[in-house]
Amino acid sequence: MPRPGETLCAPATGRSLRLPASVRAALSGRFAVILSGELIQSLFHFVLNILLVRALGAHDYGLFAIVFTVGAVSITYIRALVAIPATLHLARSLGRPAALGYDVMFGSGAALVSGLMALATGAALVPVMGLGALAAGAFVALYGFRSYLRIVLLARGRPQIAGLSDLVYAVCGALFVWSGLNGEGTALLERAFLAIALAHAIAIAVAYGALRQRLRLSLHARARARYRAIWRTLAWSLAGVTSLTVQGQGLTLLFALIAGPAAYAPIAATLVLYAPLRIPTNALMNMVLPEISGLLAAGQVHAVRRLVVRYALLIGCACLAYGVVMAMTLPLIEQMLFKGRFADERMGLIGLGVWAVVTVSLLYAIPRAYLEASAAFRTITAGAVASAALGFAIMVPLLLLLPPATALLGLLTSEAATLAWSVGAFRVRTRAPRIP
């Protein structure tokens, strides 16, 4: 019997068969649950950013945005090193004794990576924030681990618990922010990071409580043996995620470090306005990854190709429509939400550049998810390295010679190169008689 959301192919011709109404309804219901969770937590992040951009100076808000970017880097590493392998192994081991072993193994890996990122973040921020750096490090660690937990819950077919965790995080975060978001400067930043770190911790505890199981962390001999069995794949995955991080968030962080937090602040604030585009895309990726893994296991080339193309076109249309709306309303939004703090900035140019960068990055999200599911980490690494080099070559001279907003051209060029590479690799691999 097909799994929910699976597209069937006739064995002789590869033509798709129409999905039964019950299967389509199950897939739609699953997406609705995932999307609602993404919407809830993203709405909270949006409101928090608006509150902070109005309460903080440009330098302090830029620092907040930089730490959030570090959190995104943490999630990227956890996703590649732990969450994606966990999805692939758990999807094939559900209902078997090995599933528990993989759960402990990858959960321990996620905790280890989260802890290392927290230590690095705290150490880097101590000279700037003092003891407040501990709250920032805790936020990065818990943000990354909860992201891993969400992906694993979806792979285990428990989207309702993932949605409950998102709701608890947003509600607790809003309560903590409402009760303790006062002060200014570094003190306000420290309270903000502490509030969302506590909210993540409570949401993680609620998720495990709903699962009726405790968090098991262990790197005993059997777990290490499992890691050794997949170390080649993980090594290429590490190389791929490092290259992608340098190409994506690395370029953004370089932009912020060279231009300074104050110059980065209007770009970071504008990026917040495009968060609604990332919400359904993230939900789609979390939903589609197990589906692609199942289709890959069945060797259904045509079904995979149709799935990826359909969702990529859907994302492209959504980005185009959203860009038109933002182009007409950005000046009003800047006055109402940002209190005119960036009136001296070229917000029209910044808005166009940010829209282009976000749109291109979202267009290759689903093809790249296919490459990750098929363990094409060498291909991902090669494309990311080339794209990052191209982005550095364009962005750094622009930052040194022209206004900071023009450096968005370097980010856009890098994302466009990644899109071309990802789509080309996807087309080549899905033309093969059998999926590797």
C-alpha positions as a Markdown table, in Angstrom:
| # | Residue | x | y | z |
|---|---|---|---|---|
| 1 | Met | 0.0 | 0.0 | 0.0 |
| 2 | Pro | 1.3 | 3.5 | -0.7 |
| 3 | Arg | 2.2 | 5.8 | 2.1 |
| 4 | Pro | 0.1 | 9.0 | 2.4 |
| 5 | Gly | 1.3 | 11.6 | -0.1 |
| 6 | Glu | 3.0 | 9.0 | -2.4 |
| 7 | Thr | 2.5 | 9.3 | -6.1 |
| 8 | Leu | 2.1 | 6.0 | -7.8 |
| 9 | Cys | 3.7 | 5.1 | -11.1 |
| 10 | Ala | 2.6 | 2.4 | -13.5 |
| 11 | Pro | 5.4 | -0.2 | -13.6 |
| 12 | Ala | 5.7 | -0.4 | -17.4 |
| 13 | Thr | 5.1 | 3.2 | -18.5 |
| 14 | Gly | 6.0 | 5.3 | -15.5 |
| 15 | Arg | 2.8 | 7.3 | -15.9 |
| 16 | Ser | 1.3 | 8.7 | -12.8 |
| 17 | Leu | -1.9 | 7.3 | -11.4 |
| 18 | Arg | -4.4 | 9.6 | -9.8 |
| 19 | Leu | -4.1 | 9.6 | -6.0 |
| 20 | Pro | -7.2 | 8.4 | -4.1 |
| 21 | Ala | -9.2 | 11.2 | -2.4 |
| 22 | Ser | -8.3 | 9.8 | 1.0 |
| 23 | Val | -4.6 | 10.0 | 0.3 |
| 24 | Arg | -4.9 | 13.5 | -1.0 |
| 25 | Ala | -6.9 | 14.5 | 2.0 |
| 26 | Ala | -4.2 | 13.0 | 4.3 |
| 27 | Leu | -1.4 | 14.8 | 2.6 |
| 28 | Ser | -3.4 | 18.1 | 2.7 |
| 29 | Gly | -4.2 | 17.7 | 6.4 |
| 30 | Arg | -0.5 | 16.9 | 7.2 |
| 31 | Phe | 0.6 | 20.0 | 5.3 |
| 32 | Ala | -2.0 | 22.1 | 7.1 |
| 33 | Val | -0.7 | 21.0 | 10.5 |
| 34 | Ile | 3.0 | 21.7 | 9.5 |
| 35 | Leu | 2.2 | 25.0 | 7.9 |
| 36 | Ser | 0.1 | 26.2 | 11.0 |
| 37 | Gly | 3.1 | 25.4 | 13.2 |
| 38 | Glu | 5.5 | 27.4 | 11.0 |
| 39 | Leu | 3.0 | 30.3 | 10.8 |
| 40 | Ile | 2.6 | 30.4 | 14.6 |
| 41 | Gln | 6.3 | 30.5 | 15.4 |
| 42 | Ser | 7.2 | 32.8 | 12.5 |
| 43 | Leu | 4.4 | 35.2 | 13.5 |
| 44 | Phe | 6.0 | 35.4 | 16.9 |
| 45 | His | 9.5 | 36.0 | 15.4 |
| 46 | Phe | 8.0 | 38.7 | 13.2 |
| 47 | Val | 6.4 | 40.6 | 16.1 |
| 48 | Leu | 9.6 | 40.2 | 18.2 |
| 49 | Asn | 11.7 | 41.7 | 15.4 |
| 50 | Ile | 9.3 | 44.6 | 15.0 |
| 51 | Leu | 9.3 | 45.3 | 18.8 |
| 52 | Leu | 13.1 | 45.2 | 18.9 |
| 53 | Val | 13.7 | 47.3 | 15.8 |
| 54 | Arg | 11.5 | 50.0 | 17.4 |
| 55 | Ala | 13.1 | 49.7 | 20.8 |
| 56 | Leu | 16.8 | 49.3 | 20.0 |
| 57 | Gly | 19.3 | 51.4 | 18.2 |
| 58 | Ala | 20.5 | 50.3 | 14.8 |
| 59 | His | 23.7 | 48.8 | 16.2 |
| 60 | Asp | 22.0 | 46.7 | 18.9 |
| 61 | Tyr | 19.3 | 45.5 | 16.5 |
| 62 | Gly | 21.9 | 44.6 | 14.0 |
| 63 | Leu | 23.7 | 42.5 | 16.7 |
| 64 | Phe | 20.4 | 40.7 | 17.4 |
| 65 | Ala | 20.0 | 39.9 | 13.7 |
| 66 | Ile | 23.5 | 38.6 | 13.5 |
| 67 | Val | 22.9 | 36.2 | 16.5 |
| 68 | Phe | 19.7 | 35.0 | 14.8 |
| 69 | Thr | 21.7 | 34.3 | 11.7 |
| 70 | Val | 24.2 | 32.3 | 13.8 |
| 71 | Gly | 21.2 | 30.3 | 15.0 |
| 72 | Ala | 20.2 | 29.7 | 11.4 |
| 73 | Val | 23.8 | 28.4 | 10.8 |
| 74 | Ser | 23.4 | 26.1 | 13.7 |
| 75 | Ile | 20.2 | 24.7 | 12.3 |
| 76 | Thr | 21.9 | 24.2 | 8.9 |
| 77 | Tyr | 24.6 | 22.0 | 10.5 |
| 78 | Ile | 22.2 | 20.1 | 12.6 |
| 79 | Arg | 19.9 | 19.5 | 9.6 |
| 80 | Ala | 22.7 | 18.1 | 7.4 |
| 81 | Leu | 24.7 | 16.2 | 10.0 |
| 82 | Val | 21.8 | 14.8 | 12.1 |
| 83 | Ala | 18.3 | 15.6 | 10.9 |
| 84 | Ile | 18.5 | 14.5 | 7.3 |
| 85 | Pro | 20.3 | 11.2 | 8.2 |
| 86 | Ala | 17.8 | 10.7 | 11.0 |
| 87 | Thr | 14.9 | 11.2 | 8.5 |
| 88 | Leu | 16.3 | 8.7 | 6.1 |
| 89 | His | 16.9 | 6.0 | 8.7 |
| 90 | Leu | 13.8 | 6.5 | 10.8 |
| 91 | Ala | 11.6 | 6.5 | 7.7 |
| 92 | Arg | 12.9 | 3.1 | 6.8 |
| 93 | Ser | 12.9 | 1.7 | 10.4 |
| 94 | Leu | 9.5 | 2.8 | 11.8 |
| 95 | Gly | 8.0 | 0.0 | 13.9 |
| 96 | Arg | 11.4 | -1.8 | 14.2 |
| 97 | Pro | 13.7 | -2.1 | 17.2 |
| 98 | Ala | 16.4 | -0.2 | 15.2 |
| 99 | Ala | 14.2 | 2.9 | 15.3 |
| 100 | Leu | 14.9 | 3.5 | 19.0 |
| 101 | Gly | 18.6 | 3.1 | 18.5 |
| 102 | Tyr | 18.7 | 5.6 | 15.7 |
| 103 | Asp | 16.6 | 8.0 | 17.7 |
| 104 | Val | 19.1 | 7.9 | 20.6 |
| 105 | Met | 22.1 | 8.1 | 18.2 |
| 106 | Phe | 20.9 | 11.1 | 16.2 |
| 107 | Gly | 19.4 | 12.9 | 19.3 |
| 108 | Ser | 22.8 | 12.7 | 21.0 |
| 109 | Gly | 24.5 | 14.1 | 17.9 |
| 110 | Ala | 22.0 | 17.0 | 17.7 |
| 111 | Ala | 22.7 | 17.8 | 21.4 |
| 112 | Leu | 26.4 | 17.7 | 20.8 |
| 113 | Val | 26.3 | 20.0 | 17.8 |
| 114 | Ser | 23.9 | 22.4 | 19.6 |
| 115 | Gly | 26.2 | 22.5 | 22.6 |
| 116 | Leu | 29.3 | 23.3 | 20.5 |
| 117 | Met | 27.5 | 26.1 | 18.6 |
| 118 | Ala | 26.4 | 27.5 | 21.9 |
| 119 | Leu | 29.9 | 27.6 | 23.3 |
| 120 | Ala | 31.3 | 29.2 | 20.1 |
| 121 | Thr | 28.5 | 31.9 | 20.2 |
| 122 | Gly | 28.9 | 32.7 | 23.8 |
| 123 | Ala | 32.7 | 33.0 | 23.6 |
| 124 | Ala | 32.5 | 35.3 | 20.6 |
| 125 | Leu | 29.9 | 37.6 | 22.2 |
| 126 | Val | 31.4 | 37.9 | 25.7 |
| 127 | Pro | 33.5 | 40.9 | 24.7 |
| 128 | Val | 30.4 | 42.6 | 23.3 |
| 129 | Met | 27.6 | 41.5 | 25.7 |
| 130 | Gly | 29.3 | 40.3 | 28.8 |
| 131 | Leu | 27.3 | 37.7 | 30.7 |
| 132 | Gly | 24.4 | 38.3 | 28.3 |
| 133 | Ala | 26.4 | 36.2 | 25.9 |
| 134 | Leu | 25.3 | 33.2 | 27.9 |
| 135 | Ala | 21.7 | 33.8 | 27.1 |
| 136 | Ala | 22.5 | 34.2 | 23.4 |
| 137 | Gly | 24.4 | 30.9 | 23.4 |
| 138 | Ala | 21.5 | 29.2 | 25.2 |
| 139 | Phe | 19.2 | 30.5 | 22.5 |
| 140 | Val | 21.4 | 29.2 | 19.7 |
| 141 | Ala | 21.6 | 25.7 | 21.3 |
| 142 | Leu | 17.9 | 25.3 | 22.1 |
| 143 | Tyr | 16.9 | 26.8 | 18.7 |
| 144 | Gly | 19.0 | 24.3 | 16.9 |
| 145 | Phe | 17.9 | 21.3 | 19.0 |
| 146 | Arg | 14.2 | 22.1 | 18.7 |
| 147 | Ser | 14.6 | 22.4 | 14.9 |
| 148 | Tyr | 16.1 | 18.9 | 14.9 |
| 149 | Leu | 13.2 | 17.6 | 17.0 |
| 150 | Arg | 10.6 | 19.1 | 14.7 |
| 151 | Ile | 12.1 | 17.3 | 11.6 |
| 152 | Val | 12.3 | 14.0 | 13.5 |
| 153 | Leu | 8.7 | 14.3 | 14.6 |
| 154 | Leu | 7.6 | 14.7 | 11.1 |
| 155 | Ala | 9.7 | 11.8 | 9.9 |
| 156 | Arg | 8.0 | 9.7 | 12.6 |
| 157 | Gly | 4.6 | 10.7 | 11.4 |
| 158 | Arg | 3.8 | 12.9 | 14.4 |
| 159 | Pro | 3.1 | 16.4 | 12.9 |
| 160 | Gln | 0.5 | 17.1 | 15.6 |
| 161 | Ile | 3.2 | 17.0 | 18.3 |
| 162 | Ala | 5.5 | 19.2 | 16.2 |
| 163 | Gly | 2.6 | 21.7 | 15.8 |
| 164 | Leu | 1.9 | 21.6 | 19.6 |
| 165 | Ser | 5.6 | 22.3 | 20.3 |
| 166 | Asp | 5.5 | 25.3 | 17.9 |
| 167 | Leu | 2.3 | 26.6 | 19.6 |
| 168 | Val | 3.8 | 26.3 | 23.1 |
| 169 | Tyr | 7.0 | 28.0 | 22.0 |
| 170 | Ala | 5.1 | 31.0 | 20.5 |
| 171 | Val | 2.8 | 31.4 | 23.5 |
| 172 | Cys | 5.5 | 31.1 | 26.1 |
| 173 | Gly | 7.8 | 33.3 | 24.1 |
| 174 | Ala | 5.1 | 36.0 | 23.8 |
| 175 | Leu | 4.4 | 35.8 | 27.6 |
| 176 | Phe | 8.0 | 36.1 | 28.5 |
| 177 | Val | 8.6 | 38.9 | 26.1 |
| 178 | Trp | 5.5 | 40.8 | 27.3 |
| 179 | Ser | 6.5 | 40.5 | 30.9 |
| 180 | Gly | 10.2 | 41.1 | 30.6 |
| 181 | Leu | 11.0 | 43.1 | 27.5 |
| 182 | Asn | 12.1 | 46.3 | 29.1 |
| 183 | Gly | 15.3 | 48.3 | 29.4 |
| 184 | Glu | 17.6 | 49.3 | 26.5 |
| 185 | Gly | 20.8 | 48.3 | 24.7 |
| 186 | Thr | 22.6 | 45.2 | 25.9 |
| 187 | Ala | 20.2 | 44.7 | 28.9 |
| 188 | Leu | 17.2 | 44.5 | 26.5 |
| 189 | Leu | 19.1 | 42.1 | 24.2 |
| 190 | Glu | 19.9 | 39.8 | 27.1 |
| 191 | Arg | 16.3 | 39.7 | 28.2 |
| 192 | Ala | 15.1 | 39.0 | 24.7 |
| 193 | Phe | 17.5 | 36.1 | 24.2 |
| 194 | Leu | 16.7 | 34.7 | 27.6 |
| 195 | Ala | 13.0 | 34.8 | 26.9 |
| 196 | Ile | 13.1 | 32.9 | 23.6 |
| 197 | Ala | 15.7 | 30.4 | 25.0 |
| 198 | Leu | 13.3 | 29.5 | 27.9 |
| 199 | Ala | 10.4 | 29.3 | 25.4 |
| 200 | His | 12.4 | 26.8 | 23.3 |
| 201 | Ala | 13.3 | 24.7 | 26.4 |
| 202 | Ile | 9.6 | 24.5 | 27.5 |
| 203 | Ala | 8.5 | 23.6 | 24.0 |
| 204 | Ile | 11.1 | 20.8 | 23.8 |
| 205 | Ala | 9.9 | 19.4 | 27.2 |
| 206 | Val | 6.2 | 19.5 | 26.0 |
| 207 | Ala | 7.1 | 17.6 | 22.9 |
| 208 | Tyr | 8.8 | 14.8 | 24.8 |
| 209 | Gly | 5.9 | 14.8 | 27.3 |
| 210 | Ala | 3.4 | 14.4 | 24.4 |
| 211 | Leu | 5.5 | 11.5 | 23.1 |
| 212 | Arg | 5.5 | 10.0 | 26.5 |
| 213 | Gln | 9.2 | 9.4 | 26.4 |
| 214 | Arg | 12.3 | 10.9 | 28.0 |
| 215 | Leu | 15.2 | 12.5 | 26.2 |
| 216 | Arg | 17.8 | 9.8 | 25.8 |
| 217 | Leu | 21.4 | 10.9 | 25.1 |
| 218 | Ser | 24.2 | 8.4 | 24.8 |
| 219 | Leu | 27.3 | 7.9 | 22.6 |
| 220 | His | 28.0 | 4.4 | 23.7 |
| 221 | Ala | 29.8 | 1.8 | 21.6 |
| 222 | Arg | 26.7 | 0.8 | 19.6 |
| 223 | Ala | 25.9 | 4.4 | 18.7 |
| 224 | Arg | 29.5 | 5.1 | 17.7 |
| 225 | Ala | 29.4 | 2.0 | 15.5 |
| 226 | Arg | 26.3 | 3.3 | 13.8 |
| 227 | Tyr | 28.1 | 6.6 | 13.1 |
| 228 | Arg | 31.1 | 4.9 | 11.8 |
| 229 | Ala | 28.9 | 2.9 | 9.4 |
| 230 | Ile | 27.7 | 6.2 | 7.8 |
| 231 | Trp | 30.9 | 8.3 | 8.3 |
| 232 | Arg | 31.6 | 8.7 | 4.6 |
| 233 | Thr | 28.1 | 10.1 | 3.9 |
| 234 | Leu | 28.4 | 12.4 | 7.0 |
| 235 | Ala | 31.8 | 13.6 | 5.9 |
| 236 | Trp | 30.5 | 14.7 | 2.5 |
| 237 | Ser | 27.4 | 16.1 | 4.3 |
| 238 | Leu | 29.7 | 18.1 | 6.5 |
| 239 | Ala | 31.6 | 19.4 | 3.5 |
| 240 | Gly | 28.4 | 20.2 | 1.8 |
| 241 | Val | 26.8 | 22.1 | 4.7 |
| 242 | Thr | 30.0 | 24.0 | 5.3 |
| 243 | Ser | 30.1 | 25.1 | 1.7 |
| 244 | Leu | 26.4 | 26.0 | 1.8 |
| 245 | Thr | 26.8 | 27.9 | 5.0 |
| 246 | Val | 29.7 | 29.9 | 3.6 |
| 247 | Gln | 27.7 | 30.5 | 0.4 |
| 248 | Gly | 24.5 | 31.6 | 2.2 |
| 249 | Gln | 24.7 | 32.7 | 5.8 |
| 250 | Gly | 28.5 | 33.1 | 5.6 |
| 251 | Leu | 28.1 | 35.8 | 3.0 |
| 252 | Thr | 25.4 | 37.5 | 5.0 |
| 253 | Leu | 27.6 | 37.4 | 8.2 |
| 254 | Leu | 30.5 | 38.8 | 6.2 |
| 255 | Phe | 28.3 | 41.6 | 4.9 |
| 256 | Ala | 27.3 | 42.4 | 8.5 |
| 257 | Leu | 30.9 | 42.3 | 9.8 |
| 258 | Ile | 32.4 | 44.5 | 7.1 |
| 259 | Ala | 29.5 | 47.0 | 6.9 |
| 260 | Gly | 28.9 | 46.9 | 10.6 |
| 261 | Pro | 25.7 | 46.1 | 12.6 |
| 262 | Ala | 24.3 | 49.6 | 12.0 |
| 263 | Ala | 24.6 | 49.3 | 8.2 |
| 264 | Tyr | 23.2 | 45.8 | 8.3 |
| 265 | Ala | 20.1 | 46.8 | 10.4 |
| 266 | Pro | 17.9 | 48.1 | 7.6 |
| 267 | Ile | 18.6 | 45.0 | 5.5 |
| 268 | Ala | 17.9 | 42.7 | 8.4 |
| 269 | Ala | 14.7 | 44.5 | 9.1 |
| 270 | Thr | 13.6 | 44.2 | 5.5 |
| 271 | Leu | 14.5 | 40.4 | 5.6 |
| 272 | Val | 11.9 | 40.1 | 8.4 |
| 273 | Leu | 9.2 | 41.4 | 6.0 |
| 274 | Tyr | 9.9 | 38.5 | 3.6 |
| 275 | Ala | 9.6 | 35.9 | 6.4 |
| 276 | Pro | 6.0 | 35.0 | 5.1 |
| 277 | Leu | 7.6 | 33.6 | 2.0 |
| 278 | Arg | 9.9 | 31.3 | 3.9 |
| 279 | Ile | 7.1 | 29.9 | 6.2 |
| 280 | Pro | 5.3 | 27.8 | 3.6 |
| 281 | Thr | 8.6 | 26.9 | 1.9 |
| 282 | Asn | 10.0 | 25.5 | 5.2 |
| 283 | Ala | 6.7 | 23.6 | 5.7 |
| 284 | Leu | 6.9 | 22.2 | 2.2 |
| 285 | Met | 10.5 | 21.1 | 2.7 |
| 286 | Asn | 9.7 | 19.4 | 6.0 |
| 287 | Met | 6.7 | 17.6 | 4.5 |
| 288 | Val | 8.3 | 16.7 | 1.1 |
| 289 | Leu | 11.6 | 15.3 | 2.4 |
| 290 | Pro | 10.0 | 12.1 | 3.8 |
| 291 | Glu | 7.9 | 11.8 | 0.6 |
| 292 | Ile | 11.0 | 12.1 | -1.6 |
| 293 | Ser | 12.8 | 9.5 | 0.6 |
| 294 | Gly | 10.0 | 7.1 | 0.1 |
| 295 | Leu | 9.8 | 7.6 | -3.6 |
| 296 | Leu | 13.6 | 7.2 | -3.9 |
| 297 | Ala | 13.4 | 3.9 | -2.0 |
| 298 | Ala | 10.8 | 2.7 | -4.5 |
| 299 | Gly | 12.8 | 4.0 | -7.5 |
| 300 | Gln | 9.9 | 6.2 | -8.8 |
| 301 | Val | 11.9 | 8.6 | -11.0 |
| 302 | His | 8.9 | 10.3 | -12.7 |
| 303 | Ala | 7.0 | 10.8 | -9.5 |
| 304 | Val | 10.0 | 12.5 | -7.8 |
| 305 | Arg | 10.5 | 14.8 | -10.9 |
| 306 | Arg | 6.9 | 15.8 | -10.9 |
| 307 | Leu | 6.8 | 16.4 | -7.2 |
| 308 | Val | 9.9 | 18.7 | -7.2 |
| 309 | Val | 8.8 | 20.7 | -10.3 |
| 310 | Arg | 5.3 | 21.2 | -9.1 |
| 311 | Tyr | 6.4 | 22.6 | -5.7 |
| 312 | Ala | 9.2 | 24.7 | -7.2 |
| 313 | Leu | 6.7 | 26.4 | -9.6 |
| 314 | Leu | 4.3 | 27.0 | -6.8 |
| 315 | Ile | 7.0 | 28.7 | -4.7 |
| 316 | Gly | 8.0 | 30.8 | -7.8 |
| 317 | Cys | 4.5 | 32.1 | -8.3 |
| 318 | Ala | 4.1 | 32.9 | -4.6 |
| 319 | Cys | 7.3 | 34.9 | -4.6 |
| 320 | Leu | 6.3 | 36.9 | -7.6 |
| 321 | Ala | 2.9 | 37.8 | -6.2 |
| 322 | Tyr | 4.4 | 38.7 | -2.8 |
| 323 | Gly | 7.1 | 40.9 | -4.4 |
| 324 | Val | 4.5 | 42.9 | -6.3 |
| 325 | Val | 2.6 | 43.6 | -3.0 |
| 326 | Met | 5.7 | 44.5 | -1.2 |
| 327 | Ala | 6.8 | 46.9 | -3.9 |
| 328 | Met | 3.6 | 48.9 | -3.5 |
| 329 | Thr | 3.5 | 48.9 | 0.3 |
| 330 | Leu | 7.1 | 49.0 | 1.5 |
| 331 | Pro | 7.3 | 52.8 | 2.1 |
| 332 | Leu | 4.1 | 52.7 | 4.2 |
| 333 | Ile | 5.4 | 49.6 | 6.1 |
| 334 | Glu | 8.7 | 51.4 | 6.8 |
| 335 | Gln | 6.8 | 54.4 | 8.3 |
| 336 | Met | 4.3 | 52.4 | 10.4 |
| 337 | Leu | 6.3 | 49.4 | 11.6 |
| 338 | Phe | 9.9 | 50.8 | 11.7 |
| 339 | Lys | 8.9 | 54.3 | 13.0 |
| 340 | Gly | 10.8 | 55.9 | 10.1 |
| 341 | Arg | 14.1 | 54.7 | 11.6 |
| 342 | Phe | 15.5 | 54.0 | 8.1 |
| 343 | Ala | 14.2 | 57.1 | 6.4 |
| 344 | Asp | 17.7 | 58.0 | 5.3 |
| 345 | Glu | 18.3 | 54.6 | 3.7 |
| 346 | Arg | 17.5 | 53.6 | 0.1 |
| 347 | Met | 14.7 | 51.3 | 1.2 |
| 348 | Gly | 13.3 | 50.8 | -2.3 |
| 349 | Leu | 16.7 | 49.5 | -3.5 |
| 350 | Ile | 17.1 | 47.4 | -0.4 |
| 351 | Gly | 13.6 | 45.9 | -0.7 |
| 352 | Leu | 14.1 | 45.0 | -4.4 |
| 353 | Gly | 17.5 | 43.4 | -3.6 |
| 354 | Val | 16.2 | 41.4 | -0.6 |
| 355 | Trp | 13.2 | 40.2 | -2.6 |
| 356 | Ala | 15.4 | 39.0 | -5.4 |
| 357 | Val | 17.8 | 37.2 | -3.0 |
| 358 | Val | 15.0 | 35.6 | -1.0 |
| 359 | Thr | 13.1 | 34.5 | -4.2 |
| 360 | Val | 16.2 | 32.9 | -5.8 |
| 361 | Ser | 17.1 | 31.1 | -2.6 |
| 362 | Leu | 13.6 | 29.6 | -2.2 |
| 363 | Leu | 13.5 | 28.5 | -5.8 |
| 364 | Tyr | 16.3 | 26.0 | -5.3 |
| 365 | Ala | 15.0 | 24.8 | -1.9 |
| 366 | Ile | 13.0 | 21.8 | -3.2 |
| 367 | Pro | 15.6 | 20.7 | -5.8 |
| 368 | Arg | 18.3 | 20.8 | -3.1 |
| 369 | Ala | 16.0 | 18.8 | -0.7 |
| 370 | Tyr | 16.0 | 16.1 | -3.4 |
| 371 | Leu | 19.8 | 16.2 | -3.7 |
| 372 | Glu | 20.0 | 15.8 | 0.1 |
| 373 | Ala | 17.6 | 13.0 | 0.1 |
| 374 | Ser | 19.5 | 11.2 | -2.6 |
| 375 | Ala | 22.8 | 11.8 | -0.6 |
| 376 | Ala | 24.3 | 13.8 | -3.5 |
| 377 | Phe | 26.6 | 15.7 | -1.1 |
| 378 | Arg | 29.5 | 15.9 | -3.4 |
| 379 | Thr | 27.3 | 17.7 | -6.0 |
| 380 | Ile | 26.0 | 20.0 | -3.3 |
| 381 | Thr | 29.5 | 20.8 | -2.1 |
| 382 | Ala | 30.9 | 21.5 | -5.5 |
| 383 | Gly | 28.1 | 23.9 | -6.4 |
| 384 | Ala | 28.2 | 25.7 | -3.0 |
| 385 | Val | 32.0 | 26.2 | -3.2 |
| 386 | Ala | 31.8 | 27.7 | -6.7 |
| 387 | Ser | 28.8 | 29.9 | -5.8 |
| 388 | Ala | 30.4 | 31.2 | -2.6 |
| 389 | Ala | 33.7 | 32.1 | -4.4 |
| 390 | Leu | 31.7 | 34.0 | -7.0 |
| 391 | Gly | 29.7 | 35.8 | -4.3 |
| 392 | Phe | 32.8 | 36.8 | -2.4 |
| 393 | Ala | 34.5 | 38.1 | -5.6 |
| 394 | Ile | 31.6 | 40.4 | -6.3 |
| 395 | Met | 30.4 | 41.4 | -2.8 |
| 396 | Val | 33.7 | 42.3 | -1.1 |
| 397 | Pro | 34.7 | 45.0 | -3.6 |
| 398 | Leu | 31.2 | 46.4 | -3.6 |
| 399 | Leu | 31.2 | 46.7 | 0.2 |
| 400 | Leu | 34.6 | 48.5 | 0.1 |
| 401 | Leu | 33.8 | 50.9 | -2.7 |
| 402 | Leu | 30.0 | 51.5 | -2.8 |
| 403 | Pro | 27.1 | 51.9 | -0.4 |
| 404 | Pro | 26.3 | 48.7 | 1.6 |
| 405 | Ala | 23.0 | 48.1 | -0.1 |
| 406 | Thr | 24.7 | 47.6 | -3.5 |
| 407 | Ala | 26.6 | 44.6 | -2.0 |
| 408 | Leu | 23.3 | 42.7 | -2.2 |
| 409 | Leu | 24.3 | 42.1 | -5.8 |
| 410 | Gly | 27.0 | 39.7 | -4.6 |
| 411 | Leu | 24.5 | 37.7 | -2.5 |
| 412 | Leu | 22.1 | 37.6 | -5.5 |
| 413 | Thr | 24.8 | 36.3 | -7.9 |
| 414 | Ser | 25.8 | 33.6 | -5.4 |
| 415 | Glu | 22.2 | 32.5 | -4.9 |
| 416 | Ala | 21.5 | 32.5 | -8.7 |
| 417 | Ala | 24.6 | 30.3 | -9.3 |
| 418 | Thr | 23.4 | 27.9 | -6.6 |
| 419 | Leu | 20.0 | 27.8 | -8.3 |
| 420 | Ala | 21.5 | 27.0 | -11.7 |
| 421 | Trp | 23.7 | 24.3 | -10.2 |
| 422 | Ser | 21.0 | 22.6 | -8.2 |
| 423 | Val | 18.5 | 22.6 | -11.0 |
| 424 | Gly | 21.1 | 21.2 | -13.4 |
| 425 | Ala | 22.1 | 18.4 | -11.0 |
| 426 | Phe | 18.5 | 17.6 | -10.4 |
| 427 | Arg | 17.7 | 17.3 | -14.1 |
| 428 | Val | 20.7 | 15.1 | -14.8 |
| 429 | Arg | 20.0 | 12.7 | -11.9 |
| 430 | Thr | 16.3 | 12.4 | -12.7 |
| 431 | Arg | 16.9 | 11.6 | -16.3 |
| 432 | Ala | 18.7 | 8.4 | -15.3 |
| 433 | Pro | 16.7 | 5.1 | -15.9 |
| 434 | Arg | 16.9 | 4.5 | -12.1 |
| 435 | Ile | 17.5 | 6.9 | -9.3 |
| 436 | Pro | 20.9 | 6.3 | -7.7 |
